[in-house]
Amino acid sequence: MAKTQLGARVESEIKELAEARARDRGLSLGDYIAVLVHEDTEGLRQRGLAAAERFLAEHQGVFDEAEDADSRAPGARAA
């Protein structure tokens, strides 16, 4: 597939975050951006978010119980 060049203006903090995340994933900045666009246009991101929402809705009680148990643990409210 032929590649084309594009340009975008972003704040320096955004650029640094994108470069760091690209490095974390072993990608160049251009490839990282291409992956993000591909995931977004293929609906992968949205399906992942929907799956996370379903998981949390189904298991929220477990998280609530664990949080309540932590707050009742000795020293949980220590300064």
MODELLER restraints for C-alpha pairs under 7 A, 6 or more apart:
rsr = mdl.restraints
at = mdl.atoms
rsr.add(forms.Gaussian(group=physical.xy_distance, feature=features.Distance(at['CA:18:A'], at['CA:29:A']), mean=6.92, stdev=0.5))
rsr.add(forms.Gaussian(group=physical.xy_distance, feature=features.Distance(at['CA:19:A'], at['CA:29:A']), mean=5.74, stdev=0.5))
rsr.add(forms.Gaussian(group=physical.xy_distance, feature=features.Distance(at['CA:22:A'], at['CA:28:A']), mean=5.93, stdev=0.5))
rsr.add(forms.Gaussian(group=physical.xy_distance, feature=features.Distance(at['CA:22:A'], at['CA:29:A']), mean=5.60, stdev=0.5))
rsr.add(forms.Gaussian(group=physical.xy_distance, feature=features.Distance(at['CA:22:A'], at['CA:32:A']), mean=5.45, stdev=0.5))
rsr.add(forms.Gaussian(group=physical.xy_distance, feature=features.Distance(at['CA:39:A'], at['CA:45:A']), mean=5.82, stdev=0.5))
rsr.add(forms.Gaussian(group=physical.xy_distance, feature=features.Distance(at['CA:70:A'], at['CA:76:A']), mean=6.73, stdev=0.5))
